[in-house]
Amino acid sequence: MLKNLNNRILLSISGPTSNILISKIYELDKLKITKAALFVSCIGSRQNREKIYEELLKSKIKYIPLVHIRDEVDKDELIFLKKKFKTKCFNFHEVGFHYLEKWHGFYKNLYLELNTDGFVSKQVQIKKIGGFCIDVSHLMVAKTKNLTEYEYITKMKRRNIFTCNHVSGYSLTRVTDLHEPKKLSDFDYLKEIPEFVFGKYIAIEINNPIKDQIEIKKYIIKLLS
């Protein structure tokens, strides 16, 4: 049984394009929601990310605890997000260890999201960063396919390094995550995820509108409480 899920589960400014992210900011504003997670992992253009940042500054959003960054994101963007929106966690994928030096000073704010390729890179230096951002749908894929990542995570003895999460839907038949889930039962798999991997910040990672995310959040709270 997980506690305090209403505060831990974050609605997310997410999607494949900057326009979709900006539309989510407008949705949150209309609902007077001041806290959310941010996903710029699909936004390769610095110019487009800056458009998103500009809209955030004009919005009612005051707190963005978790941001999914990409390799192109520069240190000044991390400084901006931490200063303006009190961001505590920046997550990246395994290849991000090649870029650690440019994020110097933020190592303990960086969190690793593992892939689902059945391989944990030798570049991974978890002791150098804050810990893990466990994508629980990825973990379910790893569990179902008996991938290296599942054993790697579940045998971890340091439970305090599981600080943040992504939550997407999951297809039992296709054994894959769903970023555009069609039904609430696409989240029933969460009951099979070990409780200790759930951290302080749990971001809903889907492309659906905020109104859908709100219903999914309610469903997850009932499911896991």
N, C-alpha and C positions, 0 to 999 in steps of 0.2 A: 504494500500500500504506500503510495507516494503522497507526500504532504505539500501543502501550500502551492498547489499546481496553478491556481488562478494567477498568482504573481509570477510563477516561474515560466509558464507558457507564454510565448510572445507571438503576436500577430506580426506578419512580415511584409516588408516592402520588397517584393521579389518579382521575377519575371525575366523573359529573354531580351527585352529591349528597354531603353531608357524611357520611352513614352509610357510603357506599361508600368514601370516603377513610379513614374510621376503621377499616373492615374491612381495608384494605390495611396500615394501621399494625400491626394485630394479626398479620397474616400475616408481616410483616417481623420482628416481635418473636419469633414462634415459630421463625423461621429464624436468629435472632440476627444480623440484618443491621443495621448501625449507620449506613449512609449511603444516602441516596435523594434524589431530586428531589421537589418538592411542587407540585401544581397546585391553586390555589384560584380559578382563572379562572371556574369555574362556580358558585362559592359567593357569592351576592350578599348574604346576611345576615351582618352582623358577628357576631351571636350564634352562628351555625353555624360561622363560621371560628374563633371562640374555643373552641368545643367540640373542634375539630380540634387547635388549639394545646395545649389541656389534655391531650389524649391523647398528643400528641407528647412533652410534658414527662414523662409517666409511662412512656414507652416507652424502649427501648434505643437509639433513634436519637439520634446525637450530632452528625451533620454533614448539612446540607441545602445543598449548593452552589448549587442553582438553584431559584428559585421563580417560577412563572408567576402574576403578580398580575392584578388587575382594577382598573378605575378607582376603585371604591369603597374600595379598600384605603388605609388612612391611614398616615402616616409612623410612628406609634408601633408599627404592626405590623411595618414594615421594621426598626425599631430592635430589637424583640423577636427577630425571626428572625435578625438579624445577631449579636446578643449571645448568644442561647441555642444557635443551631445554625450559627454561622459562615457564614451565607449570603453569597455573593459576587456572585451575579447575580440580578437581578429583571427578568423580561421582561414587556413589555406590547405592545399593538397601537398602530397609528398614532394613533388618537384620544387615546391617553395623553399626547401632547404638550400637550393642553389642560390637563392636570393636573400638569405638571412642578413648578410652584411649591410645591405641597403636599409634594412629595418632595425639597425643597431639602436639600442635604447628601448626597444619594444619587445624584446625576446620573451619576457614573462607575460606579455599580453597576447602572445601568439599561440594558437591552438591547432593541432594537426587533425585533419579529416582524412582517414585512410580511404584508399581506392578499393575496388572489388575485383582485382585482377589476380588474386591468389598469391600475391607477392608483397612483402614489406621491404621497401628499399633500404639498402645499407646506408643511404644518406640520412635516414631518420635518426635524429639525436633528441629524443624526447626530454632528456634531462636539461637541455639547453633552452627549452621553451616552457610555456605555462602548463601544457598538458594536452589533452585530447578534446576535440569537438567530435563526438560520436554521432554520425548520421545513422540513426537507428534502423532506417529502411535498408541501408547498406549492410548493417550488421545482420539483419534478417537474411539478406541475400547470402552473406558469407556463411551463416549458420546452415541454411538450406543446402547450399552447394559444398559444404564442408571445406571452406576456403581457409587458408592460413590466417587471414585477418581475424576470424572469429576466435580461434585459440589464442592468438597473440593478445587480444583484448581481454578475454575472460580469464586469462591466467595472470593478469596484472595484479600485483600485490599492493601497489600504492593506489588506493581508491580515491585519494584526494586530488588526483590529476584529471578526473572526469568532471570538467567544469561546465561544458556547454554541449548542446545537441542541435541537430536538424531532425525534423520529423516530416516525412512525406507519406503518401499512401503506399500500399504494397499490393502487388498482384500475386496471389498464390499460384495461379496457373502459369503465368509467364515468368515468375521468380524475378521480379524487377521492381524498382521503386516507381511510384506514380506521382508525377508533378502536376497532373491535372486529374485528381481522383473524381470519380463520378458518384460515389456513395460513401456513406459514413463507415460502413463495414470494411472499407479499404484500410481502416486503421485498427481493426481488431487484432492484428498481429502484435500490437504493442504489448499485449498480455504475455507474450513469449519472450520479451526482452528482459534480461537481468536488471533488476532495479538499480543496482549500484552504478550503472553506466549513465544514469540520468543525472544531469548536473543542475546548477543553479539557473541556467538560462536555456530554455527549450524553444527553439524557433521553428515555427511551422513553415516548411519550405515547399510551397506549391504556387502555381501560377494563378489559381482561382482568385476571384475578387475577395475583398476584406469581409464582406457579408458572409461568404462561404467559410472563410477562416474562423469567424466567430462561432459558427455552428459546429465546426470541427473541434474547436477548442473546448466547447461545452461537452461534446461527446467524449473527448479524450479524458477530461476531468472525471466524468462519471465512470469511464472505463478503468482508470488507474487508481482512483481514490478508495 
